[in-house]
């Protein structure tokens, strides 16, 4: 008796059904671990709407890792299974989840094309196998990389500003502790945050 997975593979090869893999990722830049679940949920709904079969064993994730890195555990597993032609499409919530490097994105899409696999983006409505899709995913990939470069520049500028205001940026060494500044700022969600952190002697560790 064949398993459900084997049956799906058999039907996929006959062109009767389409098997989809799901890839989800979040980086460490103020994103929540729950983001993975949100992405998988969106991809699953997309698959159901488009009559694509998804299998739990073909959900690949990477947590707290940058999209600029090509060496990711979940992504590596997906690529291995792709080369074994275990699925017909890869579904992502948006292309930035897959990669923020335009060079890597285009290289992988070309590899998928050779294998007969399409990359589908839910929020951007991109299907790399569709006619005229090349311009769309190239532009989106370029914008994603530019956004990250801009974010790095703004982050560095912010760190320099904090240093010039006299705040401590790293973890406190032994014998010291970080104390929130009395000055507060309001973040984008309306929450109060200390403007920065000062370092002072920790009486418990300095003895």
TORPA-4810 file (N, C-alpha, C, O; in nm, 3 decimals):
<nodes>
NODE_1_0.085_-0.120_0.000_0.000_0.000_0.000_0.088_0.124_0.000_0.178_0.137_0.083_X
NODE_2_0.064_0.217_-0.093_0.148_0.336_-0.103_0.101_0.442_-0.004_-0.017_0.445_0.034_X
NODE_3_0.193_0.528_0.038_0.160_0.635_0.131_0.093_0.750_0.056_0.094_0.754_-0.067_X
NODE_4_0.034_0.843_0.133_-0.027_0.960_0.072_0.076_1.040_-0.006_0.048_1.091_-0.115_X
NODE_5_0.196_1.051_0.051_0.302_1.125_-0.017_0.337_1.060_-0.151_0.348_1.129_-0.253_X
NODE_6_0.353_0.928_-0.152_0.386_0.858_-0.275_0.275_0.874_-0.379_0.301_0.889_-0.498_X
NODE_7_0.150_0.870_-0.332_0.037_0.888_-0.422_0.040_1.028_-0.484_0.016_1.044_-0.603_X
NODE_8_0.070_1.130_-0.401_0.075_1.267_-0.451_0.187_1.284_-0.554_0.168_1.351_-0.655_X
NODE_9_0.303_1.223_-0.528_0.414_1.230_-0.622_0.374_1.166_-0.754_0.402_1.219_-0.862_X
NODE_10_0.309_1.050_-0.746_0.266_0.979_-0.866_0.169_1.064_-0.947_0.182_1.075_-1.069_X
NODE_11_0.072_1.124_-0.879_-0.026_1.207_-0.946_0.036_1.335_-1.002_-0.005_1.385_-1.106_X
NODE_12_0.136_1.387_-0.931_0.205_1.507_-0.976_0.278_1.480_-1.107_0.273_1.561_-1.200_X
NODE_13_0.345_1.367_-1.115_0.419_1.332_-1.236_0.325_1.311_-1.354_0.364_1.331_-1.470_X
NODE_14_0.202_1.271_-1.325_0.103_1.253_-1.431_0.039_1.385_-1.470_-0.035_1.393_-1.568_X
NODE_15_0.069_1.491_-1.391_0.010_1.620_-1.420_-0.131_1.636_-1.369_-0.201_1.731_-1.404_X
NODE_16_-0.175_1.542_-1.285_-0.311_1.546_-1.231_-0.323_1.649_-1.120_-0.422_1.722_-1.114_X
NODE_17_-0.224_1.655_-1.033_-0.223_1.751_-0.923_-0.089_1.825_-0.921_0.006_1.787_-0.989_X
NODE_18_-0.084_1.932_-0.841_0.039_2.009_-0.826_0.080_2.009_-0.678_-0.001_2.043_-0.592_X
NODE_19_0.202_1.971_-0.650_0.252_1.967_-0.513_0.332_2.095_-0.485_0.415_2.136_-0.566_X
NODE_20_0.305_2.155_-0.372_0.373_2.279_-0.337_0.452_2.268_-0.207_0.405_2.211_-0.109_X
NODE_21_0.572_2.323_-0.208_0.652_2.338_-0.086_0.632_2.480_-0.035_0.607_2.572_-0.113_X
NODE_22_0.644_2.498_0.096_0.630_2.631_0.157_0.761_2.667_0.225_0.820_2.587_0.298_X
NODE_23_0.807_2.790_0.201_0.928_2.837_0.269_0.893_2.965_0.345_0.831_3.056_0.291_X
NODE_24_0.934_2.971_0.472_0.909_3.088_0.556_1.036_3.124_0.634_1.112_3.036_0.675_X
NODE_25_1.056_3.252_0.652_1.177_3.298_0.723_1.149_3.432_0.790_1.072_3.514_0.739_X
NODE_26_1.212_3.452_0.905_1.214_3.586_0.962_1.356_3.616_1.007_1.431_3.527_1.044_X
NODE_27_1.390_3.743_1.001_1.525_3.784_1.044_1.517_3.830_1.189_1.413_3.815_1.253_X
NODE_28_1.625_3.886_1.240_1.627_3.927_1.381_1.600_4.076_1.397_1.615_4.129_1.507_X
NODE_29_1.559_4.145_1.288_1.540_4.290_1.298_1.398_4.325_1.343_1.313_4.367_1.265_X
NODE_30_1.376_4.304_1.474_1.250_4.340_1.540_1.129_4.262_1.489_1.016_4.310_1.498_X
NODE_31_1.151_4.144_1.436_1.040_4.061_1.392_1.008_3.955_1.497_1.095_3.916_1.575_X
NODE_32_0.884_3.909_1.497_0.840_3.812_1.596_0.856_3.670_1.543_0.839_3.646_1.424_X
NODE_33_0.889_3.574_1.630_0.892_3.434_1.588_0.759_3.390_1.529_0.755_3.302_1.443_X
NODE_34_0.648_3.451_1.577_0.516_3.417_1.525_0.503_3.449_1.378_0.411_3.400_1.311_X
NODE_35_0.594_3.530_1.325_0.593_3.565_1.184_0.599_3.441_1.097_0.539_3.437_0.990_X
NODE_36_0.671_3.339_1.142_0.681_3.212_1.068_0.542_3.151_1.052_0.503_3.110_0.942_X
NODE_37_0.466_3.145_1.161_0.332_3.087_1.157_0.242_3.168_1.066_0.162_3.112_0.991_X
NODE_38_0.254_3.300_1.072_0.171_3.387_0.987_0.200_3.362_0.839_0.108_3.356_0.757_X
NODE_39_0.328_3.349_0.806_0.366_3.325_0.666_0.314_3.190_0.618_0.261_3.179_0.507_X
NODE_40_0.330_3.087_0.701_0.284_2.953_0.663_0.133_2.952_0.643_0.082_2.889_0.550_X
NODE_41_0.062_3.023_0.730_-0.084_3.029_0.719_-0.126_3.094_0.588_-0.217_3.047_0.520_X
NODE_42_-0.059_3.205_0.552_-0.091_3.275_0.428_-0.060_3.188_0.306_-0.137_3.184_0.210_X
NODE_43_0.052_3.117_0.311_0.092_3.030_0.199_-0.003_2.911_0.186_-0.035_2.869_0.075_X
NODE_44_-0.047_2.858_0.299_-0.138_2.744_0.297_-0.273_2.783_0.237_-0.331_2.708_0.158_X
NODE_45_-0.324_2.900_0.276_-0.451_2.949_0.221_-0.438_2.972_0.071_-0.530_2.942_-0.006_X
NODE_46_-0.324_3.025_0.030_-0.300_3.049_-0.112_-0.300_2.917_-0.189_-0.358_2.906_-0.297_X
NODE_47_-0.236_2.816_-0.130_-0.229_2.684_-0.194_-0.369_2.624_-0.208_-0.404_2.571_-0.313_X
NODE_48_-0.448_2.633_-0.102_-0.584_2.578_-0.105_-0.668_2.647_-0.211_-0.744_2.583_-0.284_X
NODE_49_-0.654_2.778_-0.219_-0.731_2.857_-0.317_-0.694_2.819_-0.459_-0.779_2.822_-0.549_X
NODE_50_-0.568_2.784_-0.480_-0.520_2.752_-0.615_-0.507_2.602_-0.640_-0.443_2.559_-0.736_X
NODE_51_-0.569_2.523_-0.551_-0.573_2.376_-0.567_-0.433_2.314_-0.576_-0.407_2.225_-0.656_X
NODE_52_-0.344_2.365_-0.490_-0.208_2.311_-0.479_-0.201_2.227_-0.352_-0.241_2.273_-0.245_X
NODE_53_-0.152_2.105_-0.364_-0.140_2.017_-0.248_-0.014_2.051_-0.169_0.096_2.052_-0.224_X
NODE_54_-0.030_2.077_-0.039_0.086_2.101_0.047_0.095_1.988_0.150_-0.006_1.941_0.201_X
NODE_55_0.218_1.946_0.178_0.244_1.836_0.270_0.330_1.889_0.385_0.428_1.960_0.360_X
NODE_56_0.296_1.856_0.511_0.373_1.907_0.626_0.523_1.887_0.616_0.600_1.971_0.660_X
NODE_57_0.566_1.775_0.557_0.709_1.748_0.545_0.778_1.843_0.448_0.901_1.848_0.442_X
NODE_58_0.700_1.919_0.374_0.757_2.010_0.275_0.733_2.155_0.314_0.713_2.241_0.228_X
NODE_59_0.735_2.181_0.444_0.734_2.318_0.496_0.872_2.344_0.555_0.912_2.278_0.651_X
NODE_60_0.943_2.438_0.498_1.082_2.464_0.535_1.090_2.604_0.599_1.033_2.699_0.547_X
NODE_61_1.160_2.613_0.710_1.167_2.741_0.783_1.310_2.774_0.827_1.392_2.685_0.850_X
NODE_62_1.335_2.902_0.840_1.460_2.952_0.899_1.424_3.066_0.993_1.353_3.159_0.954_X
NODE_63_1.472_3.059_1.115_1.437_3.159_1.216_1.558_3.244_1.255_1.669_3.194_1.272_X
NODE_64_1.532_3.374_1.268_1.634_3.471_1.312_1.760_3.462_1.227_1.871_3.452_1.280_X
NODE_65_1.743_3.468_1.096_1.858_3.467_1.006_1.831_3.560_0.889_1.720_3.567_0.838_X
NODE_66_1.933_3.630_0.848_1.920_3.730_0.742_1.892_3.667_0.606_1.943_3.559_0.575_X
NODE_67_1.812_3.735_0.528_1.783_3.690_0.393_1.898_3.711_0.297_1.890_3.668_0.182_X
NODE_68_2.004_3.775_0.341_2.122_3.793_0.256_2.211_3.669_0.258_2.296_3.651_0.171_X
NODE_69_2.190_3.582_0.358_2.273_3.462_0.370_2.215_3.349_0.285_2.096_3.320_0.292_X
NODE_70_2.301_3.287_0.207_2.257_3.175_0.123_2.260_3.044_0.199_2.183_2.952_0.169_X
NODE_71_2.349_3.034_0.298_2.364_2.910_0.375_2.268_2.911_0.493_2.302_2.960_0.601_X
NODE_72_2.147_2.856_0.471_2.045_2.847_0.575_1.996_2.703_0.582_1.977_2.639_0.478_X
NODE_73_1.977_2.652_0.700_1.940_2.511_0.718_1.812_2.477_0.642_1.809_2.383_0.562_X
NODE_74_1.706_2.553_0.667_1.578_2.526_0.602_1.586_2.540_0.451_1.533_2.457_0.378_X
NODE_75_1.651_2.645_0.406_1.664_2.669_0.262_1.747_2.559_0.197_1.715_2.514_0.086_X
NODE_76_1.853_2.516_0.264_1.936_2.408_0.209_1.855_2.279_0.192_1.870_2.209_0.092_X
NODE_77_1.770_2.249_0.290_1.685_2.130_0.281_1.588_2.142_0.164_1.564_2.045_0.092_X
NODE_78_1.532_2.261_0.146_1.440_2.284_0.036_1.509_2.260_-0.099_1.452_2.197_-0.188_X
NODE_79_1.631_2.312_-0.113_1.704_2.299_-0.239_1.739_2.152_-0.268_1.736_2.109_-0.383_X
NODE_80_1.773_2.078_-0.163_1.802_1.935_-0.181_1.678_1.863_-0.234_1.687_1.783_-0.327_X
NODE_81_1.562_1.891_-0.173_1.438_1.826_-0.217_1.395_1.874_-0.354_1.334_1.800_-0.431_X
NODE_82_1.428_2.000_-0.386_1.396_2.052_-0.519_1.471_1.975_-0.626_1.415_1.941_-0.730_X
NODE_83_1.597_1.947_-0.600_1.678_1.872_-0.696_1.630_1.728_-0.710_1.657_1.663_-0.811_X
NODE_84_1.558_1.679_-0.611_1.498_1.546_-0.619_1.357_1.552_-0.677_1.287_1.451_-0.686_X
NODE_85_1.315_1.675_-0.715_1.186_1.700_-0.780_1.069_1.647_-0.697_0.980_1.578_-0.747_X
NODE_86_1.072_1.682_-0.568_0.967_1.637_-0.477_0.843_1.726_-0.483_0.738_1.689_-0.430_X
NODE_87_0.854_1.843_-0.548_0.740_1.933_-0.557_0.745_2.010_-0.689_0.847_2.010_-0.759_X
NODE_88_0.634_2.074_-0.722_0.621_2.146_-0.849_0.639_2.297_-0.834_0.684_2.364_-0.926_X
NODE_89_0.603_2.348_-0.716_0.614_2.492_-0.691_0.666_2.516_-0.550_0.651_2.432_-0.461_X
NODE_90_0.727_2.633_-0.529_0.768_2.678_-0.396_0.688_2.804_-0.367_0.689_2.899_-0.445_X
NODE_91_0.617_2.805_-0.254_0.533_2.919_-0.218_0.596_2.996_-0.103_0.635_2.939_-0.002_X
NODE_92_0.606_3.129_-0.121_0.657_3.217_-0.016_0.557_3.330_0.005_0.482_3.365_-0.086_X
NODE_93_0.557_3.388_0.123_0.467_3.500_0.150_0.506_3.620_0.064_0.420_3.686_0.006_X
NODE_94_0.636_3.648_0.057_0.687_3.746_-0.038_0.832_3.712_-0.070_0.895_3.636_0.004_X
NODE_95_0.884_3.766_-0.177_1.016_3.726_-0.225_1.128_3.759_-0.127_1.231_3.692_-0.127_X
NODE_96_1.109_3.861_-0.043_1.213_3.897_0.054_1.232_3.788_0.158_1.340_3.776_0.216_X
NODE_97_1.127_3.705_0.182_1.141_3.593_0.274_1.237_3.490_0.216_1.310_3.423_0.290_X
NODE_98_1.238_3.476_0.084_1.324_3.378_0.018_1.467_3.429_0.012_1.561_3.356_0.046_X
NODE_99_1.485_3.553_-0.032_1.620_3.609_-0.038_1.613_3.760_-0.054_1.524_3.812_-0.121_X
NODE_100_1.708_3.830_0.007_1.724_3.974_-0.013_1.846_4.005_-0.098_1.887_4.120_-0.108_X
NODE_101_1.902_3.903_-0.159_2.013_3.921_-0.252_1.960_3.898_-0.393_1.915_3.789_-0.426_X
NODE_102_1.965_4.000_-0.476_1.912_3.990_-0.612_1.988_3.884_-0.691_1.928_3.811_-0.771_X
NODE_103_2.119_3.875_-0.671_2.200_3.777_-0.745_2.159_3.635_-0.707_2.141_3.550_-0.794_X
NODE_104_2.144_3.610_-0.576_2.107_3.475_-0.531_1.965_3.442_-0.575_1.937_3.329_-0.616_X
NODE_105_1.875_3.539_-0.567_1.736_3.516_-0.606_1.727_3.473_-0.752_1.661_3.375_-0.784_X
NODE_106_1.794_3.548_-0.840_1.787_3.517_-0.984_1.855_3.384_-1.014_1.808_3.307_-1.099_X
NODE_107_1.965_3.356_-0.945_2.036_3.230_-0.965_1.947_3.111_-0.929_1.940_3.013_-1.002_X
NODE_108_1.877_3.123_-0.815_1.792_3.013_-0.769_1.670_2.996_-0.858_1.628_2.884_-0.886_X
NODE_109_1.612_3.107_-0.902_1.497_3.100_-0.992_1.536_3.029_-1.122_1.459_2.950_-1.175_X
NODE_110_1.657_3.058_-1.172_1.706_2.990_-1.293_1.721_2.840_-1.269_1.690_2.759_-1.357_X
NODE_111_1.771_2.803_-1.150_1.786_2.661_-1.116_1.648_2.594_-1.107_1.630_2.482_-1.155_X
NODE_112_1.552_2.663_-1.046_1.416_2.611_-1.037_1.356_2.591_-1.177_1.291_2.491_-1.205_X
NODE_113_1.380_2.689_-1.264_1.326_2.681_-1.400_1.380_2.558_-1.472_1.306_2.490_-1.543_X
NODE_114_1.508_2.530_-1.452_1.570_2.412_-1.513_1.505_2.283_-1.462_1.490_2.186_-1.535_X
NODE_115_1.465_2.285_-1.333_1.403_2.168_-1.271_1.253_2.162_-1.296_1.187_2.065_-1.258_X
NODE_116_1.199_2.264_-1.360_1.056_2.268_-1.385_0.975_2.311_-1.265_0.858_2.277_-1.252_X
NODE_117_1.038_2.388_-1.175_0.973_2.434_-1.052_0.950_2.585_-1.060_1.037_2.660_-1.104_X
NODE_118_0.832_2.628_-1.018_0.799_2.771_-1.017_0.805_2.825_-0.874_0.775_2.754_-0.778_X
NODE_119_0.844_2.951_-0.861_0.844_3.019_-0.731_0.724_3.113_-0.729_0.711_3.198_-0.817_X
NODE_120_0.637_3.098_-0.630_0.516_3.177_-0.620_0.520_3.267_-0.497_0.548_3.220_-0.387_X
NODE_121_0.493_3.396_-0.516_0.487_3.491_-0.406_0.343_3.531_-0.382_0.276_3.581_-0.472_X
NODE_122_0.295_3.509_-0.259_0.155_3.534_-0.227_0.119_3.682_-0.233_0.031_3.721_-0.309_X
NODE_123_0.186_3.764_-0.152_0.147_3.904_-0.140_0.177_3.986_-0.266_0.111_4.087_-0.292_X
NODE_124_0.277_3.944_-0.342_0.315_4.020_-0.462_0.251_3.966_-0.590_0.267_4.023_-0.698_X
NODE_125_0.179_3.853_-0.575_0.111_3.791_-0.689_0.209_3.764_-0.804_0.181_3.796_-0.919_X
NODE_126_0.323_3.706_-0.769_0.426_3.677_-0.869_0.437_3.526_-0.888_0.445_3.450_-0.792_X
NODE_127_0.436_3.484_-1.013_0.456_3.345_-1.052_0.571_3.346_-1.152_0.555_3.392_-1.265_X
NODE_128_0.687_3.295_-1.112_0.806_3.304_-1.198_0.791_3.227_-1.328_0.869_3.245_-1.422_X
NODE_129_0.690_3.140_-1.334_0.668_3.064_-1.456_0.572_3.131_-1.551_0.552_3.083_-1.663_X
NODE_130_0.512_3.243_-1.509_0.414_3.312_-1.593_0.483_3.398_-1.698_0.595_3.447_-1.677_X
NODE_131_0.416_3.416_-1.809_0.469_3.499_-1.917_0.481_3.644_-1.870_0.386_3.700_-1.814_X
NODE_132_0.596_3.705_-1.892_0.617_3.844_-1.853_0.651_3.864_-1.707_0.659_3.978_-1.660_X
NODE_133_0.672_3.754_-1.631_0.699_3.766_-1.487_0.842_3.808_-1.458_0.871_3.856_-1.348_X
NODE_134_0.931_3.790_-1.555_1.073_3.816_-1.529_1.099_3.959_-1.482_1.175_3.980_-1.387_X
NODE_135_1.036_4.056_-1.546_1.057_4.196_-1.506_1.008_4.219_-1.364_1.072_4.290_-1.286_X
NODE_136_0.894_4.160_-1.330_0.834_4.179_-1.196_0.925_4.129_-1.086_0.952_4.201_-0.990_X
NODE_137_0.974_4.004_-1.099_1.055_3.951_-0.989_1.196_4.009_-0.988_1.260_4.013_-0.883_X
NODE_138_1.245_4.054_-1.104_1.376_4.120_-1.103_1.369_4.254_-1.033_1.456_4.288_-0.953_X
NODE_139_1.264_4.332_-1.062_1.247_4.462_-0.997_1.225_4.446_-0.847_1.283_4.519_-0.767_X
NODE_140_1.139_4.349_-0.810_1.111_4.328_-0.669_1.236_4.284_-0.594_1.262_4.330_-0.483_X
NODE_141_1.314_4.195_-0.655_1.438_4.150_-0.592_1.536_4.265_-0.573_1.604_4.273_-0.471_X
NODE_142_1.543_4.353_-0.673_1.633_4.468_-0.664_1.588_4.563_-0.553_1.671_4.612_-0.476_X
NODE_143_1.458_4.589_-0.544_1.405_4.677_-0.440_1.431_4.619_-0.301_1.464_4.692_-0.208_X
NODE_144_1.416_4.487_-0.286_1.441_4.422_-0.157_1.586_4.439_-0.113_1.612_4.462_0.005_X
NODE_145_1.679_4.428_-0.207_1.821_4.444_-0.173_1.852_4.589_-0.139_1.927_4.616_-0.045_X
NODE_146_1.796_4.683_-0.216_1.818_4.826_-0.189_1.762_4.864_-0.053_1.823_4.941_0.021_X
NODE_147_1.644_4.809_-0.019_1.583_4.837_0.111_1.676_4.795_0.224_1.691_4.868_0.322_X
NODE_148_1.738_4.678_0.210_1.826_4.628_0.315_1.951_4.715_0.328_1.998_4.742_0.438_X
NODE_149_2.005_4.759_0.214_2.122_4.848_0.217_2.087_4.979_0.287_2.166_5.032_0.365_X
NODE_150_1.967_5.029_0.259_1.923_5.154_0.321_1.903_5.135_0.471_1.935_5.224_0.550_X
NODE_151_1.850_5.018_0.510_1.829_4.988_0.651_1.961_4.982_0.726_1.972_5.031_0.838_X
NODE_152_2.062_4.920_0.664_2.194_4.912_0.727_2.252_5.052_0.750_2.310_5.081_0.855_X
NODE_153_2.235_5.137_0.650_2.289_5.274_0.660_2.219_5.352_0.772_2.284_5.422_0.849_X
NODE_154_2.086_5.337_0.780_2.011_5.407_0.884_2.046_5.353_1.023_2.055_5.429_1.119_X
NODE_155_2.066_5.221_1.033_2.103_5.160_1.161_2.237_5.211_1.208_2.254_5.246_1.325_X
NODE_156_2.334_5.216_1.118_2.466_5.266_1.153_2.460_5.411_1.195_2.525_5.452_1.291_X
NODE_157_2.382_5.490_1.122_2.367_5.631_1.156_2.306_5.648_1.294_2.345_5.736_1.370_X
NODE_158_2.209_5.560_1.326_2.145_5.566_1.458_2.242_5.530_1.569_2.239_5.591_1.676_X
NODE_159_2.327_5.429_1.545_2.425_5.388_1.646_2.527_5.499_1.672_2.565_5.525_1.786_X
NODE_160_2.570_5.564_1.564_2.665_5.675_1.578_2.602_5.788_1.658_2.667_5.849_1.742_X
NODE_161_2.474_5.815_1.631_2.403_5.920_1.703_2.393_5.888_1.852_2.412_5.977_1.936_X
NODE_162_2.363_5.763_1.885_2.355_5.722_2.025_2.489_5.738_2.096_2.496_5.782_2.210_X
NODE_163_2.596_5.702_2.025_2.730_5.716_2.082_2.763_5.861_2.109_2.820_5.896_2.213_X
NODE_164_2.728_5.947_2.014_2.756_6.090_2.030_2.675_6.152_2.143_2.717_6.251_2.203_X
NODE_165_2.558_6.094_2.172_2.476_6.143_2.283_2.522_6.088_2.417_2.467_6.121_2.521_X
NODE_166_2.625_6.003_2.413_2.685_5.954_2.536_2.628_5.823_2.588_2.656_5.785_2.701_X
NODE_167_2.549_5.755_2.507_2.488_5.629_2.552_2.579_5.510_2.519_2.659_5.514_2.425_X
NODE_168_2.564_5.405_2.600_2.645_5.285_2.584_2.573_5.190_2.488_2.452_5.172_2.500_X
NODE_169_2.645_5.130_2.392_2.582_5.052_2.286_2.595_4.901_2.303_2.511_4.826_2.252_X
NODE_170_2.697_4.855_2.373_2.720_4.711_2.385_2.669_4.659_2.520_2.614_4.735_2.600_X
NODE_171_2.688_4.529_2.543_2.653_4.474_2.673_2.751_4.524_2.779_2.869_4.545_2.751_X
NODE_172_2.700_4.542_2.898_2.785_4.593_3.006_2.887_4.487_3.048_2.852_4.370_3.061_X
NODE_173_3.013_4.526_3.069_3.114_4.429_3.116_3.087_4.392_3.262_3.007_4.455_3.330_X
NODE_174_3.156_4.287_3.306_3.137_4.242_3.445_3.169_4.355_3.542_3.268_4.426_3.527_X
NODE_175_3.083_4.370_3.641_3.101_4.476_3.741_3.020_4.601_3.710_3.018_4.695_3.789_X
NODE_176_2.954_4.600_3.595_2.872_4.716_3.555_2.734_4.669_3.510_2.713_4.550_3.486_X
NODE_177_2.642_4.760_3.498_2.508_4.729_3.448_2.458_4.847_3.365_2.504_4.960_3.379_X
NODE_178_2.360_4.817_3.278_2.301_4.921_3.195_2.173_4.973_3.259_2.090_4.895_3.305_X
NODE_179_2.159_5.104_3.262_2.043_5.168_3.323_1.973_5.254_3.218_2.038_5.335_3.153_X
NODE_180_1.841_5.237_3.200_1.768_5.316_3.100_1.777_5.466_3.128_1.774_5.508_3.244_X
NODE_181_1.789_5.544_3.024_1.792_5.688_3.038_1.657_5.740_3.086_1.553_5.679_3.059_X
NODE_182_1.660_5.850_3.157_1.535_5.910_3.205_1.456_5.968_3.088_1.334_5.983_3.095_X
NODE_183_1.527_6.001_2.981_1.460_6.054_2.861_1.396_5.938_2.785_1.456_5.832_2.771_X
NODE_184_1.274_5.961_2.736_1.204_5.855_2.662_1.166_5.905_2.523_1.153_6.025_2.499_X
NODE_185_1.148_5.810_2.433_1.099_5.841_2.298_0.976_5.753_2.272_0.952_5.656_2.344_X
NODE_186_0.901_5.786_2.171_0.782_5.710_2.133_0.813_5.638_2.001_0.848_5.701_1.902_X
NODE_187_0.799_5.503_2.003_0.829_5.429_1.880_0.710_5.435_1.783_0.611_5.502_1.811_X
NODE_188_0.721_5.364_1.671_0.619_5.370_1.566_0.485_5.313_1.612_0.381_5.345_1.554_X
NODE_189_0.487_5.229_1.715_0.363_5.171_1.766_0.308_5.247_1.885_0.214_5.202_1.951_X
NODE_190_0.367_5.364_1.913_0.318_5.448_2.022_0.365_5.408_2.159_0.313_5.457_2.259_X
NODE_191_0.464_5.318_2.166_0.515_5.272_2.295_0.631_5.359_2.342_0.709_5.408_2.261_X
NODE_192_0.641_5.378_2.474_0.750_5.457_2.531_0.876_5.372_2.539_0.872_5.258_2.587_X
NODE_193_0.986_5.426_2.494_1.115_5.358_2.498_1.220_5.452_2.556_1.214_5.573_2.531_X
NODE_194_1.316_5.400_2.632_1.424_5.488_2.681_1.506_5.537_2.562_1.529_5.463_2.467_X
NODE_195_1.548_5.663_2.568_1.626_5.719_2.458_1.757_5.642_2.439_1.810_5.634_2.328_X
NODE_196_1.808_5.586_2.548_1.932_5.510_2.541_1.962_5.447_2.676_1.877_5.447_2.766_X
NODE_197_2.082_5.393_2.690_2.123_5.328_2.816_2.258_5.381_2.862_2.352_5.397_2.784_X
NODE_198_2.265_5.408_2.992_2.390_5.451_3.053_2.450_5.334_3.133_2.378_5.243_3.174_X
NODE_199_2.580_5.338_3.154_2.647_5.232_3.228_2.685_5.281_3.366_2.738_5.391_3.381_X
NODE_200_2.659_5.198_3.467_2.698_5.233_3.603_2.750_5.108_3.673_2.730_4.996_3.627_X
NODE_201_2.818_5.130_3.784_2.874_5.017_3.861_2.762_4.933_3.920_2.666_4.985_3.976_X
NODE_202_2.776_4.800_3.906_2.681_4.707_3.966_2.733_4.670_4.104_2.834_4.601_4.115_X
NODE_203_2.666_4.713_4.210_2.716_4.689_4.347_2.727_4.540_4.381_2.810_4.502_4.463_X
NODE_204_2.645_4.456_4.320_2.649_4.313_4.349_2.769_4.245_4.286_2.825_4.152_4.344_X
NODE_205_2.810_4.291_4.168_2.921_4.228_4.098_3.057_4.293_4.125_3.162_4.235_4.100_X
NODE_206_3.051_4.416_4.178_3.178_4.489_4.199_3.244_4.455_4.332_3.356_4.499_4.358_X
NODE_207_3.177_4.378_4.417_3.234_4.342_4.547_3.345_4.239_4.530_3.405_4.196_4.628_X
</nodes>
